[in-house]
Amino acid sequence: MKLSFRGLSIATSLLFLLIGSLWLLAPGLPLSDWGLALTPSASVLGRRSAALYVGLAAMFFLARNAEPSTARSALARGLVLIGLMLAAIGVVDFATGRVSPHILVAVALEVSLALAFLYVGRSQPLRSRADRR
């Protein structure tokens, strides 16, 4: 199976739209799955996170047809950073007993997305200006 930026961007958009919708409409679901209580503070943070996920979904969907470029590379590298940071936070929270083992599903997804974008970035390198002419 050949993994392309386009396919990965569309899949990421759909996933982030789903996650954003979940955080917006039912923040108690992921929280309870992770062993956390839905408090007013957590609800506020969940809704604010929803906006970020939906915004990222839009960015990746709109960039799905982008040719290899500095901007496309920046999107991919940013997502790698987001994924690895979220995964690290999830592992630390699990290791310290703050969340249930179900957080590891999110961690696996975050690491998988980061690795997929790293793979696509390596297999579709930036073209120099001279190559584009």
MOHUQUI-V191916 format. One line per field, one symbol per residue. ss: DSSP state (H for helix, E for strand, - for the rest). psi: psi as a letter, one per 20 degrees, with the letter a starting at -180 (. if undefined). Layout:
BEGIN
ss=???
psi=???
END
This chain:
BEGIN
ss=----HHHHHHHHHHHHHHHHHHHHH-HHHHHHH------HHHHHHHHHHHHHHHHHHHHHHH-------HHHHHHHHHHHHHHHHHHHHHHHHHH-------HHHHHHHHHHHHHHHHHHHHH-----HHHH-
psi=pppqggghggggggghgggggghghmhhghghhjkqqorhghgghghhhgggghghggghghjhjprprggghggghghgggghgggggggghghjjhrriihhgggggggggghghgghhhimrqqrhhhi.
END
